[in-house]
Amino acid sequence: MPRLSPRWALFLDVDGTLLDIAARPELVEVPPGLTPLLAQLAQRLEGALAIVSGRALADIDGLFQPQRFPAAGIHGAERRDALGELHLAGHASIALEPARAALREFVALHPGLLLEDKGRSLALHFRQAPHLEGAARELAERLLAVLPPGTQLQPGHSVIEIKGAAATKRTAIEQFLQEPPFAGRVPVFLGDDLTDEDGLSCVEAMGGHAVFVGTKPQPGRGWLPHPAAVRAWLGSL
């Protein structure tokens, strides 16, 4: 694992990376001391620490209150820069309206499914009903036909998400790196999921450090086995 450099720009995913995955998104727990630790790291990096998550910005702020870190939410569809200015990308909420009713009806008919409506994306979770994964993916694929061009499916851990293709974690990281205090620094990104792959590839292409979080290491990348190890490594920095 790389050692802390004062020239880093540190980007951190949330679920499965900083925090242990829970049965439902609202059930995750933030361990005591994590938020102050992130604030201390941000201070050491002169503010060059950002959260890059599939969660909405409001959820990110709720988890790490009272801190309001620079952050990209909904896989880059909404981004708050270091000055607190909000930037939006991808589809507006209304563009996904044709899919909402169908997804709500599908969830109502199948106990164990969860529809997470983030406004600018729709995430269908099947963690509590893994036998419905095929049906969930099939429905999401059919719904693409009634949605605007530039809509994509974003697979993740026990979830399939409908979102605008223009917003990704890669684009969010690239945008941060064009702005102070991130510009000119070595990018470091920690992520655990398929949704993080473009962010990991992005920092590698820029000569930074990609750190994968999961049960098995990936060739050529830093590796931590689970969120508890991530928190311990961050604390050691």
N, C-alpha and C positions, 0 to 999 in steps of 0.2 A: 504494500500500500504506500502511496506517496506521502511525504511529510509536508506539513503546512508551509506554504511560502507566503510572504506578505504580498506577493504579486498575483495571487490567485483571484479569480472570480468564481465563487462557489454557488452552484445551482443544485437544489435539492428537491426531489420528488417527496410526496407525503405518504400515501398509503402503500404499505409494503416496503417502504424505504426508511422514512423517519418513524413511522407508526406501524404497529402490528395491524394486519387486516382483521376486521371484525365481520360478523355475520351480516350486518347492515351498515352502511356508511356512517349513520349518525351514532353508532355504538362504539366508535374508536375512542381510545383513551390516550391522552397526552401525558406521559410520565412526568412526575414532578421534577423540576429542574431543567427540562428540555428547552422551554422557551427562554429562560435566562441564559442558557448555554448558547443558543442561537444568537441571541442579542450580543453576547460577549464576542462570539466569532465575527459577527458583522462589524463590531467596533474595531477589532483587530485588522479586518480587511478593508477598513475605511468605507464601510457601507456596501461593499461588493459581494453581498450575499442575497440570493433571491430564491423564493419558493416557486417551483415549476410543477404544476399539478393538474390532474383532471378535475379536481374539485373547483367549484365556483369561488371567486374571490371572497365572497361573504362567508363561505364555510372556512376558508383558510384563515381569515381574520378571527373567526369565532374560536378556532382551535388554538391559535397562538396569541390570543389577547393577553395583555394589552398591546402587544407589539403589532405593528403594521409594516411588515417587511415588503420590499419590492417583490412583486409576485406576478406570475402568469397563471390564470385559471382557465378551466375548460379546455385544456390542451392548447393554450395560446389564444383562444377566442376572445379573452379579455386579459389585459395586461396593465399593471400599475407600475410605472417607472419609479426611479429613486426620488423624483420630485413629487410623487403622488398623483401624477397625471394619468388618466385612464385612456387606454387605446383599445379599440374593438376591431375584430377581424372575423371573417367567416360569415355565416348566416345570422340574421336577426331572428329573434324568437318567433315572430309571425311566419317566417318562411317554413318553419317546421310544423305549423298547425295542421296540415293535412295528415300527418302521421300520429298526432297526439291521441285522437279519439280511438284509432285502431289499437294503439298500444295500451291505452287504458282499459279497453274492453278485453283485450287478450290477458292482461294481468288480473282483471276481475274474475275471469273464468278459470284461472290456473293458480291455486294457492301455492305460495312459496316464491312466486315471482315478485319483483319490485321494479317499478318505473321511477327512475330518478330524473325529474324534469329540471334541468339546469337553465332553462330559458333558451340559451343558444345551442343546446344539445339535449338529446334524449337518450338516457342510458337504461337499458333493460338488463337487470341483474337476475341471474339464475343460480346463485350460490346455494340457495336453500332448496332448489329444485333442479339438480344437475341433469335429470332425465329429460328436461325440457329444453336443453341447449339447442338441439337440432331445430326444433319448432321455432324457438326464439330467433335464431339466425335466419331461418327461411322467411319469417315474417318481415324482419328488418330488410332483407334483400328485396322483397316484393315492394316494400314501401318506398324504396328509392325511385320507383317509376312515377310516383306522384309528388316527388320533391324536386326543388330547383336543380339545374345543372350545377356541378361542383359540390354535390353532397356525397359524403363517403361514410362507410362503416368503419368504426375503430374498435377492433377487438381488444379485450383485456382479460384480467383474471376474473372468470365467471361473469363476464358482462359483454354486451355488444352495444356500441354507442353510435348514434346517428348525429353527424356534425358536418359543418362546412369544411371542405378540403383545404381552404386557404389558411386555416389556423392549425399550427402544429407546435410541438415543443421545440423543434428545430428553429422555426421562424421566431419564436419567442426568445430563445437564447441568442440568436443572431442579432435581434433588435436590441436586447440588453447590451450586447458587446459593442454596439455602435454609440453607446451613451456613457457619460460618466455616472458612477465611478467604475464601471465595468470595462470601459474601453481600454485597450492596450494591455490587459491582464491575461493570464493563462487560464482558460476555462476548465472547470472541473465540474462534472455532473454525476450525480448518484441516482440511479433508477433501477427498477426491478421488473418492469412489465413490457409487453409489446408496445404499449403507448409511449415508452421511454426510448425505444430503439433509435428513433430519428435524432433525439437529443444526444444519446451516447455517440452515435456516428458523427454528429455535428462537431462535438468537442474534439473527437479524435482527428477529424479532418483539419482542425485548426491547431493541432499540435498540443492539445490539452490532455487531460486525464479523464477517461471514462471508467466509472466504478460500477460494476454490476452487483446487485443485491439479490441473492437467491441460493438455492441449495447446491447448485453446481457452478463452478467458475467457468468463465468464457475465455477462450484463448486471447492473449494479448491485452486483456483488460484487468484493472484492479478488481478485487472481489471481496465481498463481505457476505456471510451466509444468511443474515437475517437482520431485522431492524434493531434488535438489542446490540448487535455487533456494530451497526452504524453509529448508534448513540455512544457506545464506548469509544469508538475511533474518534468521533467528533470531540468527545471529552478529552481524549489524549492529546488533541491538537492545542 
